[in-house]
Amino acid sequence: MRVKAILVCSECNARNYHLSQNKYKEKRLELRKYCPHCKKVTIHKETR
């Protein structure tokens, strides 16, 4: 089963990216993505 996950910027707490992933994944996702609010590449962490 797939669930929605939202990636949040670690610096400005803006919710920038939406994705779907496996429900039974154990760890939370952390990716380096571009934040349009900070205008630089930052670490984005998963929320649900």
ModelCIF file with pLDDT and N, C-alpha, C, O atoms, coordinates in Angstrom:
data_MODEL
#
_entry.id   MODEL 
#
_entity.id                         1 
_entity.type                       polymer 
_entity.pdbx_number_of_molecules   1 
#
_entity_poly.entity_id                      1 
_entity_poly.type                           'polypeptide(L)' 
_entity_poly.nstd_linkage                   no 
_entity_poly.nstd_monomer                   no 
_entity_poly.pdbx_seq_one_letter_code       MRVKAILVCSECNARNYHLSQNKYKEKRLELRKYCPHCKKVTIHKETR 
_entity_poly.pdbx_seq_one_letter_code_can   MRVKAILVCSECNARNYHLSQNKYKEKRLELRKYCPHCKKVTIHKETR 
_entity_poly.pdbx_strand_id                 A 
#
loop_
_entity_poly_seq.entity_id 
_entity_poly_seq.num 
_entity_poly_seq.mon_id 
_entity_poly_seq.hetero 
1 1  MET n 
1 2  ARG n 
1 3  VAL n 
1 4  LYS n 
1 5  ALA n 
1 6  ILE n 
1 7  LEU n 
1 8  VAL n 
1 9  CYS n 
1 10 SER n 
1 11 GLU n 
1 12 CYS n 
1 13 ASN n 
1 14 ALA n 
1 15 ARG n 
1 16 ASN n 
1 17 TYR n 
1 18 HIS n 
1 19 LEU n 
1 20 SER n 
1 21 GLN n 
1 22 ASN n 
1 23 LYS n 
1 24 TYR n 
1 25 LYS n 
1 26 GLU n 
1 27 LYS n 
1 28 ARG n 
1 29 LEU n 
1 30 GLU n 
1 31 LEU n 
1 32 ARG n 
1 33 LYS n 
1 34 TYR n 
1 35 CYS n 
1 36 PRO n 
1 37 HIS n 
1 38 CYS n 
1 39 LYS n 
1 40 LYS n 
1 41 VAL n 
1 42 THR n 
1 43 ILE n 
1 44 HIS n 
1 45 LYS n 
1 46 GLU n 
1 47 THR n 
1 48 ARG n 
#
_struct_asym.id          A 
_struct_asym.entity_id   1 
#
loop_
_ma_qa_metric.id 
_ma_qa_metric.mode 
_ma_qa_metric.name 
_ma_qa_metric.software_group_id 
_ma_qa_metric.type 
1 global pLDDT . pLDDT 
2 local  pLDDT . pLDDT 
#
_ma_qa_metric_global.metric_id      1 
_ma_qa_metric_global.metric_value   91.44 
_ma_qa_metric_global.model_id       1 
_ma_qa_metric_global.ordinal_id     1 
#
loop_
_ma_qa_metric_local.label_asym_id 
_ma_qa_metric_local.label_comp_id 
_ma_qa_metric_local.label_seq_id 
_ma_qa_metric_local.metric_id 
_ma_qa_metric_local.metric_value 
_ma_qa_metric_local.model_id 
_ma_qa_metric_local.ordinal_id 
A MET 1  2 87.00 1 1  
A ARG 2  2 88.00 1 2  
A VAL 3  2 88.00 1 3  
A LYS 4  2 90.00 1 4  
A ALA 5  2 91.00 1 5  
A ILE 6  2 94.00 1 6  
A LEU 7  2 94.00 1 7  
A VAL 8  2 96.00 1 8  
A CYS 9  2 95.00 1 9  
A SER 10 2 93.00 1 10 
A GLU 11 2 93.00 1 11 
A CYS 12 2 94.00 1 12 
A ASN 13 2 92.00 1 13 
A ALA 14 2 94.00 1 14 
A ARG 15 2 94.00 1 15 
A ASN 16 2 91.00 1 16 
A TYR 17 2 94.00 1 17 
A HIS 18 2 93.00 1 18 
A LEU 19 2 91.00 1 19 
A SER 20 2 90.00 1 20 
A GLN 21 2 89.00 1 21 
A ASN 22 2 88.00 1 22 
A LYS 23 2 85.00 1 23 
A TYR 24 2 87.00 1 24 
A LYS 25 2 81.00 1 25 
A GLU 26 2 81.00 1 26 
A LYS 27 2 87.00 1 27 
A ARG 28 2 88.00 1 28 
A LEU 29 2 89.00 1 29 
A GLU 30 2 93.00 1 30 
A LEU 31 2 93.00 1 31 
A ARG 32 2 96.00 1 32 
A LYS 33 2 95.00 1 33 
A TYR 34 2 96.00 1 34 
A CYS 35 2 95.00 1 35 
A PRO 36 2 94.00 1 36 
A HIS 37 2 94.00 1 37 
A CYS 38 2 94.00 1 38 
A LYS 39 2 94.00 1 39 
A LYS 40 2 95.00 1 40 
A VAL 41 2 96.00 1 41 
A THR 42 2 95.00 1 42 
A ILE 43 2 96.00 1 43 
A HIS 44 2 95.00 1 44 
A LYS 45 2 94.00 1 45 
A GLU 46 2 93.00 1 46 
A THR 47 2 89.00 1 47 
A ARG 48 2 75.00 1 48 
#
loop_
_atom_site.group_PDB 
_atom_site.id 
_atom_site.type_symbol 
_atom_site.label_atom_id 
_atom_site.label_alt_id 
_atom_site.label_comp_id 
_atom_site.label_asym_id 
_atom_site.label_entity_id 
_atom_site.label_seq_id 
_atom_site.pdbx_PDB_ins_code 
_atom_site.Cartn_x 
_atom_site.Cartn_y 
_atom_site.Cartn_z 
_atom_site.occupancy 
_atom_site.B_iso_or_equiv 
_atom_site.pdbx_formal_charge 
_atom_site.auth_seq_id 
_atom_site.auth_comp_id 
_atom_site.auth_asym_id 
_atom_site.auth_atom_id 
_atom_site.pdbx_PDB_model_num 
ATOM 1   N N  . MET A 1 1  ? 0.840  -1.175 0.000  1.00 87.00 ? 1  MET A N  1 
ATOM 2   C CA . MET A 1 1  ? 0.000  0.000  0.000  1.00 87.00 ? 1  MET A CA 1 
ATOM 3   C C  . MET A 1 1  ? 0.889  1.243  0.000  1.00 87.00 ? 1  MET A C  1 
ATOM 4   O O  . MET A 1 1  ? 1.910  1.280  0.686  1.00 87.00 ? 1  MET A O  1 
ATOM 5   N N  . ARG A 1 2  ? 0.506  2.239  -0.754 1.00 88.00 ? 2  ARG A N  1 
ATOM 6   C CA . ARG A 1 2  ? 1.280  3.472  -0.870 1.00 88.00 ? 2  ARG A CA 1 
ATOM 7   C C  . ARG A 1 2  ? 0.643  4.560  -0.011 1.00 88.00 ? 2  ARG A C  1 
ATOM 8   O O  . ARG A 1 2  ? -0.581 4.645  0.087  1.00 88.00 ? 2  ARG A O  1 
ATOM 9   N N  . VAL A 1 3  ? 1.480  5.391  0.610  1.00 88.00 ? 3  VAL A N  1 
ATOM 10  C CA . VAL A 1 3  ? 0.999  6.510  1.414  1.00 88.00 ? 3  VAL A CA 1 
ATOM 11  C C  . VAL A 1 3  ? 1.673  7.788  0.921  1.00 88.00 ? 3  VAL A C  1 
ATOM 12  O O  . VAL A 1 3  ? 2.746  7.747  0.318  1.00 88.00 ? 3  VAL A O  1 
ATOM 13  N N  . LYS A 1 4  ? 1.026  8.924  1.188  1.00 90.00 ? 4  LYS A N  1 
ATOM 14  C CA . LYS A 1 4  ? 1.595  10.216 0.816  1.00 90.00 ? 4  LYS A CA 1 
ATOM 15  C C  . LYS A 1 4  ? 2.631  10.625 1.846  1.00 90.00 ? 4  LYS A C  1 
ATOM 16  O O  . LYS A 1 4  ? 2.432  10.449 3.048  1.00 90.00 ? 4  LYS A O  1 
ATOM 17  N N  . ALA A 1 5  ? 3.732  11.171 1.369  1.00 91.00 ? 5  ALA A N  1 
ATOM 18  C CA . ALA A 1 5  ? 4.765  11.716 2.242  1.00 91.00 ? 5  ALA A CA 1 
ATOM 19  C C  . ALA A 1 5  ? 5.078  13.124 1.753  1.00 91.00 ? 5  ALA A C  1 
ATOM 20  O O  . ALA A 1 5  ? 5.068  13.388 0.551  1.00 91.00 ? 5  ALA A O  1 
ATOM 21  N N  . ILE A 1 6  ? 5.352  14.015 2.680  1.00 94.00 ? 6  ILE A N  1 
ATOM 22  C CA . ILE A 1 6  ? 5.662  15.401 2.355  1.00 94.00 ? 6  ILE A CA 1 
ATOM 23  C C  . ILE A 1 6  ? 7.069  15.691 2.846  1.00 94.00 ? 6  ILE A C  1 
ATOM 24  O O  . ILE A 1 6  ? 7.426  15.324 3.965  1.00 94.00 ? 6  ILE A O  1 
ATOM 25  N N  . LEU A 1 7  ? 7.875  16.350 2.013  1.00 94.00 ? 7  LEU A N  1 
ATOM 26  C CA . LEU A 1 7  ? 9.229  16.717 2.403  1.00 94.00 ? 7  LEU A CA 1 
ATOM 27  C C  . LEU A 1 7  ? 9.242  18.173 2.848  1.00 94.00 ? 7  LEU A C  1 
ATOM 28  O O  . LEU A 1 7  ? 8.732  19.055 2.157  1.00 94.00 ? 7  LEU A O  1 
ATOM 29  N N  . VAL A 1 8  ? 9.841  18.407 4.027  1.00 96.00 ? 8  VAL A N  1 
ATOM 30  C CA . VAL A 1 8  ? 9.867  19.730 4.639  1.00 96.00 ? 8  VAL A CA 1 
ATOM 31  C C  . VAL A 1 8  ? 11.311 20.201 4.734  1.00 96.00 ? 8  VAL A C  1 
ATOM 32  O O  . VAL A 1 8  ? 12.190 19.438 5.134  1.00 96.00 ? 8  VAL A O  1 
ATOM 33  N N  . CYS A 1 9  ? 11.559 21.444 4.370  1.00 95.00 ? 9  CYS A N  1 
ATOM 34  C CA . CYS A 1 9  ? 12.892 22.038 4.459  1.00 95.00 ? 9  CYS A CA 1 
ATOM 35  C C  . CYS A 1 9  ? 13.305 22.128 5.928  1.00 95.00 ? 9  CYS A C  1 
ATOM 36  O O  . CYS A 1 9  ? 12.510 22.536 6.775  1.00 95.00 ? 9  CYS A O  1 
ATOM 37  N N  . SER A 1 10 ? 14.541 21.749 6.228  1.00 93.00 ? 10 SER A N  1 
ATOM 38  C CA . SER A 1 10 ? 15.013 21.766 7.610  1.00 93.00 ? 10 SER A CA 1 
ATOM 39  C C  . SER A 1 10 ? 15.349 23.175 8.095  1.00 93.00 ? 10 SER A C  1 
ATOM 40  O O  . SER A 1 10 ? 15.431 23.401 9.302  1.00 93.00 ? 10 SER A O  1 
ATOM 41  N N  . GLU A 1 11 ? 15.544 24.122 7.184  1.00 93.00 ? 11 GLU A N  1 
ATOM 42  C CA . GLU A 1 11 ? 15.894 25.484 7.590  1.00 93.00 ? 11 GLU A CA 1 
ATOM 43  C C  . GLU A 1 11 ? 14.677 26.396 7.733  1.00 93.00 ? 11 GLU A C  1 
ATOM 44  O O  . GLU A 1 11 ? 14.540 27.088 8.742  1.00 93.00 ? 11 GLU A O  1 
ATOM 45  N N  . CYS A 1 12 ? 13.790 26.406 6.731  1.00 94.00 ? 12 CYS A N  1 
ATOM 46  C CA . CYS A 1 12 ? 12.668 27.352 6.768  1.00 94.00 ? 12 CYS A CA 1 
ATOM 47  C C  . CYS A 1 12 ? 11.322 26.666 7.030  1.00 94.00 ? 12 CYS A C  1 
ATOM 48  O O  . CYS A 1 12 ? 10.300 27.346 7.118  1.00 94.00 ? 12 CYS A O  1 
ATOM 49  N N  . ASN A 1 13 ? 11.304 25.335 7.157  1.00 92.00 ? 13 ASN A N  1 
ATOM 50  C CA . ASN A 1 13 ? 10.097 24.545 7.429  1.00 92.00 ? 13 ASN A CA 1 
ATOM 51  C C  . ASN A 1 13 ? 9.021  24.707 6.358  1.00 92.00 ? 13 ASN A C  1 
ATOM 52  O O  . ASN A 1 13 ? 7.834  24.579 6.659  1.00 92.00 ? 13 ASN A O  1 
ATOM 53  N N  . ALA A 1 14 ? 9.411  24.986 5.122  1.00 94.00 ? 14 ALA A N  1 
ATOM 54  C CA . ALA A 1 14 ? 8.461  25.060 4.018  1.00 94.00 ? 14 ALA A CA 1 
ATOM 55  C C  . ALA A 1 14 ? 8.211  23.657 3.486  1.00 94.00 ? 14 ALA A C  1 
ATOM 56  O O  . ALA A 1 14 ? 9.140  22.860 3.357  1.00 94.00 ? 14 ALA A O  1 
ATOM 57  N N  . ARG A 1 15 ? 6.952  23.358 3.176  1.00 94.00 ? 15 ARG A N  1 
ATOM 58  C CA . ARG A 1 15 ? 6.582  22.047 2.616  1.00 94.00 ? 15 ARG A CA 1 
ATOM 59  C C  . ARG A 1 15 ? 6.683  22.159 1.102  1.00 94.00 ? 15 ARG A C  1 
ATOM 60  O O  . ARG A 1 15 ? 5.800  22.724 0.456  1.00 94.00 ? 15 ARG A O  1 
ATOM 61  N N  . ASN A 1 16 ? 7.760  21.619 0.535  1.00 91.00 ? 16 ASN A N  1 
ATOM 62  C CA . ASN A 1 16 ? 8.056  21.836 -0.882 1.00 91.00 ? 16 ASN A CA 1 
ATOM 63  C C  . ASN A 1 16 ? 7.721  20.664 -1.785 1.00 91.00 ? 16 ASN A C  1 
ATOM 64  O O  . ASN A 1 16 ? 7.259  20.883 -2.905 1.00 91.00 ? 16 ASN A O  1 
ATOM 65  N N  . TYR A 1 17 ? 7.932  19.435 -1.350 1.00 94.00 ? 17 TYR A N  1 
ATOM 66  C CA . TYR A 1 17 ? 7.817  18.279 -2.233 1.00 94.00 ? 17 TYR A CA 1 
ATOM 67  C C  . TYR A 1 17 ? 6.835  17.264 -1.672 1.00 94.00 ? 17 TYR A C  1 
ATOM 68  O O  . TYR A 1 17 ? 6.786  17.038 -0.463 1.00 94.00 ? 17 TYR A O  1 
ATOM 69  N N  . HIS A 1 18 ? 6.041  16.647 -2.570 1.00 93.00 ? 18 HIS A N  1 
ATOM 70  C CA . HIS A 1 18 ? 5.085  15.598 -2.222 1.00 93.00 ? 18 HIS A CA 1 
ATOM 71  C C  . HIS A 1 18 ? 5.470  14.346 -2.987 1.00 93.00 ? 18 HIS A C  1 
ATOM 72  O O  . HIS A 1 18 ? 5.835  14.425 -4.160 1.00 93.00 ? 18 HIS A O  1 
ATOM 73  N N  . LEU A 1 19 ? 5.395  13.193 -2.340 1.00 91.00 ? 19 LEU A N  1 
ATOM 74  C CA . LEU A 1 19 ? 5.679  11.936 -3.009 1.00 91.00 ? 19 LEU A CA 1 
ATOM 75  C C  . LEU A 1 19 ? 4.897  10.822 -2.350 1.00 91.00 ? 19 LEU A C  1 
ATOM 76  O O  . LEU A 1 19 ? 4.342  10.999 -1.266 1.00 91.00 ? 19 LEU A O  1 
ATOM 77  N N  . SER A 1 20 ? 4.852  9.677  -3.001 1.00 90.00 ? 20 SER A N  1 
ATOM 78  C CA . SER A 1 20 ? 4.194  8.518  -2.416 1.00 90.00 ? 20 SER A CA 1 
ATOM 79  C C  . SER A 1 20 ? 5.241  7.435  -2.230 1.00 90.00 ? 20 SER A C  1 
ATOM 80  O O  . SER A 1 20 ? 6.145  7.287  -3.053 1.00 90.00 ? 20 SER A O  1 
ATOM 81  N N  . GLN A 1 21 ? 5.119  6.677  -1.146 1.00 89.00 ? 21 GLN A N  1 
ATOM 82  C CA . GLN A 1 21 ? 6.097  5.644  -0.863 1.00 89.00 ? 21 GLN A CA 1 
ATOM 83  C C  . GLN A 1 21 ? 5.432  4.476  -0.155 1.00 89.00 ? 21 GLN A C  1 
ATOM 84  O O  . GLN A 1 21 ? 4.267  4.549  0.236  1.00 89.00 ? 21 GLN A O  1 
ATOM 85  N N  . ASN A 1 22 ? 6.179  3.412  0.002  1.00 88.00 ? 22 ASN A N  1 
ATOM 86  C CA . ASN A 1 22 ? 5.699  2.203  0.630  1.00 88.00 ? 22 ASN A CA 1 
ATOM 87  C C  . ASN A 1 22 ? 5.337  2.467  2.093  1.00 88.00 ? 22 ASN A C  1 
ATOM 88  O O  . ASN A 1 22 ? 6.099  3.120  2.807  1.00 88.00 ? 22 ASN A O  1 
ATOM 89  N N  . LYS A 1 23 ? 4.200  1.975  2.539  1.00 85.00 ? 23 LYS A N  1 
ATOM 90  C CA . LYS A 1 23 ? 3.721  2.211  3.904  1.00 85.00 ? 23 LYS A CA 1 
ATOM 91  C C  . LYS A 1 23 ? 4.613  1.557  4.951  1.00 85.00 ? 23 LYS A C  1 
ATOM 92  O O  . LYS A 1 23 ? 4.718  2.060  6.070  1.00 85.00 ? 23 LYS A O  1 
ATOM 93  N N  . TYR A 1 24 ? 5.253  0.451  4.609  1.00 87.00 ? 24 TYR A N  1 
ATOM 94  C CA . TYR A 1 24 ? 5.990  -0.336 5.590  1.00 87.00 ? 24 TYR A CA 1 
ATOM 95  C C  . TYR A 1 24 ? 7.482  -0.006 5.663  1.00 87.00 ? 24 TYR A C  1 
ATOM 96  O O  . TYR A 1 24 ? 8.266  -0.788 6.201  1.00 87.00 ? 24 TYR A O  1 
ATOM 97  N N  . LYS A 1 25 ? 7.867  1.129  5.132  1.00 81.00 ? 25 LYS A N  1 
ATOM 98  C CA . LYS A 1 25 ? 9.254  1.564  5.227  1.00 81.00 ? 25 LYS A CA 1 
ATOM 99  C C  . LYS A 1 25 ? 9.539  2.002  6.656  1.00 81.00 ? 25 LYS A C  1 
ATOM 100 O O  . LYS A 1 25 ? 8.720  2.692  7.262  1.00 81.00 ? 25 LYS A O  1 
ATOM 101 N N  . GLU A 1 26 ? 10.682 1.614  7.203  1.00 81.00 ? 26 GLU A N  1 
ATOM 102 C CA . GLU A 1 26 ? 10.974 1.856  8.613  1.00 81.00 ? 26 GLU A CA 1 
ATOM 103 C C  . GLU A 1 26 ? 11.518 3.253  8.898  1.00 81.00 ? 26 GLU A C  1 
ATOM 104 O O  . GLU A 1 26 ? 11.055 3.919  9.823  1.00 81.00 ? 26 GLU A O  1 
ATOM 105 N N  . LYS A 1 27 ? 12.511 3.708  8.099  1.00 87.00 ? 27 LYS A N  1 
ATOM 106 C CA . LYS A 1 27 ? 13.147 4.994  8.385  1.00 87.00 ? 27 LYS A CA 1 
ATOM 107 C C  . LYS A 1 27 ? 12.462 6.139  7.664  1.00 87.00 ? 27 LYS A C  1 
ATOM 108 O O  . LYS A 1 27 ? 11.831 5.947  6.624  1.00 87.00 ? 27 LYS A O  1 
ATOM 109 N N  . ARG A 1 28 ? 12.593 7.335  8.228  1.00 88.00 ? 28 ARG A N  1 
ATOM 110 C CA . ARG A 1 28 ? 12.103 8.544  7.562  1.00 88.00 ? 28 ARG A CA 1 
ATOM 111 C C  . ARG A 1 28 ? 13.121 8.975  6.518  1.00 88.00 ? 28 ARG A C  1 
ATOM 112 O O  . ARG A 1 28 ? 14.328 8.835  6.714  1.00 88.00 ? 28 ARG A O  1 
ATOM 113 N N  . LEU A 1 29 ? 12.623 9.497  5.420  1.00 89.00 ? 29 LEU A N  1 
ATOM 114 C CA . LEU A 1 29 ? 13.454 9.877  4.289  1.00 89.00 ? 29 LEU A CA 1 
ATOM 115 C C  . LEU A 1 29 ? 14.112 11.230 4.532  1.00 89.00 ? 29 LEU A C  1 
ATOM 116 O O  . LEU A 1 29 ? 13.487 12.137 5.080  1.00 89.00 ? 29 LEU A O  1 
ATOM 117 N N  . GLU A 1 30 ? 15.384 11.368 4.121  1.00 93.00 ? 30 GLU A N  1 
ATOM 118 C CA . GLU A 1 30 ? 16.107 12.640 4.156  1.00 93.00 ? 30 GLU A CA 1 
ATOM 119 C C  . GLU A 1 30 ? 16.824 12.799 2.831  1.00 93.00 ? 30 GLU A C  1 
ATOM 120 O O  . GLU A 1 30 ? 17.637 11.956 2.453  1.00 93.00 ? 30 GLU A O  1 
ATOM 121 N N  . LEU A 1 31 ? 16.526 13.881 2.124  1.00 93.00 ? 31 LEU A N  1 
ATOM 122 C CA . LEU A 1 31 ? 17.133 14.136 0.819  1.00 93.00 ? 31 LEU A CA 1 
ATOM 123 C C  . LEU A 1 31 ? 17.642 15.568 0.743  1.00 93.00 ? 31 LEU A C  1 
ATOM 124 O O  . LEU A 1 31 ? 17.119 16.468 1.401  1.00 93.00 ? 31 LEU A O  1 
ATOM 125 N N  . ARG A 1 32 ? 18.681 15.763 -0.081 1.00 96.00 ? 32 ARG A N  1 
ATOM 126 C CA . ARG A 1 32 ? 19.144 17.115 -0.373 1.00 96.00 ? 32 ARG A CA 1 
ATOM 127 C C  . ARG A 1 32 ? 18.401 17.596 -1.602 1.00 96.00 ? 32 ARG A C  1 
ATOM 128 O O  . ARG A 1 32 ? 18.609 17.071 -2.696 1.00 96.00 ? 32 ARG A O  1 
ATOM 129 N N  . LYS A 1 33 ? 17.534 18.593 -1.439 1.00 95.00 ? 33 LYS A N  1 
ATOM 130 C CA . LYS A 1 33 ? 16.713 19.110 -2.525 1.00 95.00 ? 33 LYS A CA 1 
ATOM 131 C C  . LYS A 1 33 ? 16.807 20.634 -2.534 1.00 95.00 ? 33 LYS A C  1 
ATOM 132 O O  . LYS A 1 33 ? 17.246 21.249 -1.562 1.00 95.00 ? 33 LYS A O  1 
ATOM 133 N N  . TYR A 1 34 ? 16.389 21.228 -3.647 1.00 96.00 ? 34 TYR A N  1 
ATOM 134 C CA . TYR A 1 34 ? 16.378 22.677 -3.785 1.00 96.00 ? 34 TYR A CA 1 
ATOM 135 C C  . TYR A 1 34 ? 15.140 23.249 -3.109 1.00 96.00 ? 34 TYR A C  1 
ATOM 136 O O  . TYR A 1 34 ? 14.028 22.777 -3.344 1.00 96.00 ? 34 TYR A O  1 
ATOM 137 N N  . CYS A 1 35 ? 15.326 24.259 -2.273 1.00 95.00 ? 35 CYS A N  1 
ATOM 138 C CA . CYS A 1 35 ? 14.213 24.945 -1.620 1.00 95.00 ? 35 CYS A CA 1 
ATOM 139 C C  . CYS A 1 35 ? 14.007 26.296 -2.303 1.00 95.00 ? 35 CYS A C  1 
ATOM 140 O O  . CYS A 1 35 ? 14.902 27.140 -2.267 1.00 95.00 ? 35 CYS A O  1 
ATOM 141 N N  . PRO A 1 36 ? 12.847 26.518 -2.922 1.00 94.00 ? 36 PRO A N  1 
ATOM 142 C CA . PRO A 1 36 ? 12.618 27.803 -3.590 1.00 94.00 ? 36 PRO A CA 1 
ATOM 143 C C  . PRO A 1 36 ? 12.459 28.965 -2.617 1.00 94.00 ? 36 PRO A C  1 
ATOM 144 O O  . PRO A 1 36 ? 12.648 30.117 -3.008 1.00 94.00 ? 36 PRO A O  1 
ATOM 145 N N  . HIS A 1 37 ? 12.120 28.695 -1.369 1.00 94.00 ? 37 HIS A N  1 
ATOM 146 C CA . HIS A 1 37 ? 11.984 29.771 -0.381 1.00 94.00 ? 37 HIS A CA 1 
ATOM 147 C C  . HIS A 1 37 ? 13.353 30.237 0.122  1.00 94.00 ? 37 HIS A C  1 
ATOM 148 O O  . HIS A 1 37 ? 13.582 31.436 0.277  1.00 94.00 ? 37 HIS A O  1 
ATOM 149 N N  . CYS A 1 38 ? 14.262 29.292 0.376  1.00 94.00 ? 38 CYS A N  1 
ATOM 150 C CA . CYS A 1 38 ? 15.630 29.631 0.805  1.00 94.00 ? 38 CYS A CA 1 
ATOM 151 C C  . CYS A 1 38 ? 16.525 29.979 -0.382 1.00 94.00 ? 38 CYS A C  1 
ATOM 152 O O  . CYS A 1 38 ? 17.549 30.644 -0.224 1.00 94.00 ? 38 CYS A O  1 
ATOM 153 N N  . LYS A 1 39 ? 16.131 29.523 -1.569 1.00 94.00 ? 39 LYS A N  1 
ATOM 154 C CA . LYS A 1 39 ? 16.894 29.701 -2.806 1.00 94.00 ? 39 LYS A CA 1 
ATOM 155 C C  . LYS A 1 39 ? 18.266 29.043 -2.737 1.00 94.00 ? 39 LYS A C  1 
ATOM 156 O O  . LYS A 1 39 ? 19.258 29.595 -3.214 1.00 94.00 ? 39 LYS A O  1 
ATOM 157 N N  . LYS A 1 40 ? 18.309 27.828 -2.124 1.00 95.00 ? 40 LYS A N  1 
ATOM 158 C CA . LYS A 1 40 ? 19.532 27.034 -2.088 1.00 95.00 ? 40 LYS A CA 1 
ATOM 159 C C  . LYS A 1 40 ? 19.166 25.580 -1.809 1.00 95.00 ? 40 LYS A C  1 
ATOM 160 O O  . LYS A 1 40 ? 18.018 25.267 -1.495 1.00 95.00 ? 40 LYS A O  1 
ATOM 161 N N  . VAL A 1 41 ? 20.146 24.705 -1.924 1.00 96.00 ? 41 VAL A N  1 
ATOM 162 C CA . VAL A 1 41 ? 19.941 23.286 -1.681 1.00 96.00 ? 41 VAL A CA 1 
ATOM 163 C C  . VAL A 1 41 ? 20.063 23.031 -0.180 1.00 96.00 ? 41 VAL A C  1 
ATOM 164 O O  . VAL A 1 41 ? 21.069 23.387 0.434  1.00 96.00 ? 41 VAL A O  1 
ATOM 165 N N  . THR A 1 42 ? 19.038 22.414 0.408  1.00 95.00 ? 42 THR A N  1 
ATOM 166 C CA . THR A 1 42 ? 19.024 22.112 1.836  1.00 95.00 ? 42 THR A CA 1 
ATOM 167 C C  . THR A 1 42 ? 18.567 20.675 2.045  1.00 95.00 ? 42 THR A C  1 
ATOM 168 O O  . THR A 1 42 ? 18.129 20.015 1.103  1.00 95.00 ? 42 THR A O  1 
ATOM 169 N N  . ILE A 1 43 ? 18.668 20.202 3.254  1.00 96.00 ? 43 ILE A N  1 
ATOM 170 C CA . ILE A 1 43 ? 18.169 18.876 3.605  1.00 96.00 ? 43 ILE A CA 1 
ATOM 171 C C  . ILE A 1 43 ? 16.674 18.962 3.843  1.00 96.00 ? 43 ILE A C  1 
ATOM 172 O O  . ILE A 1 43 ? 16.198 19.812 4.595  1.00 96.00 ? 43 ILE A O  1 
ATOM 173 N N  . HIS A 1 44 ? 15.939 18.069 3.189  1.00 95.00 ? 44 HIS A N  1 
ATOM 174 C CA . HIS A 1 44 ? 14.487 17.976 3.360  1.00 95.00 ? 44 HIS A CA 1 
ATOM 175 C C  . HIS A 1 44 ? 14.175 16.675 4.065  1.00 95.00 ? 44 HIS A C  1 
ATOM 176 O O  . HIS A 1 44 ? 14.682 15.620 3.683  1.00 95.00 ? 44 HIS A O  1 
ATOM 177 N N  . LYS A 1 45 ? 13.334 16.742 5.103  1.00 94.00 ? 45 LYS A N  1 
ATOM 178 C CA . LYS A 1 45 ? 12.981 15.568 5.884  1.00 94.00 ? 45 LYS A CA 1 
ATOM 179 C C  . LYS A 1 45 ? 11.520 15.213 5.651  1.00 94.00 ? 45 LYS A C  1 
ATOM 180 O O  . LYS A 1 45 ? 10.695 16.077 5.353  1.00 94.00 ? 45 LYS A O  1 
ATOM 181 N N  . GLU A 1 46 ? 11.217 13.937 5.790  1.00 93.00 ? 46 GLU A N  1 
ATOM 182 C CA . GLU A 1 46 ? 9.871  13.437 5.528  1.00 93.00 ? 46 GLU A CA 1 
ATOM 183 C C  . GLU A 1 46 ? 8.930  13.680 6.705  1.00 93.00 ? 46 GLU A C  1 
ATOM 184 O O  . GLU A 1 46 ? 9.302  13.490 7.863  1.00 93.00 ? 46 GLU A O  1 
ATOM 185 N N  . THR A 1 47 ? 7.706  14.103 6.393  1.00 89.00 ? 47 THR A N  1 
ATOM 186 C CA . THR A 1 47 ? 6.620  14.142 7.354  1.00 89.00 ? 47 THR A CA 1 
ATOM 187 C C  . THR A 1 47 ? 5.450  13.417 6.726  1.00 89.00 ? 47 THR A C  1 
ATOM 188 O O  . THR A 1 47 ? 5.458  13.143 5.526  1.00 89.00 ? 47 THR A O  1 
ATOM 189 N N  . ARG A 1 48 ? 4.445  13.104 7.525  1.00 75.00 ? 48 ARG A N  1 
ATOM 190 C CA . ARG A 1 48 ? 3.264  12.429 6.979  1.00 75.00 ? 48 ARG A CA 1 
ATOM 191 C C  . ARG A 1 48 ? 2.027  13.157 7.376  1.00 75.00 ? 48 ARG A C  1 
ATOM 192 O O  . ARG A 1 48 ? 0.925  12.745 7.014  1.00 75.00 ? 48 ARG A O  1 
#
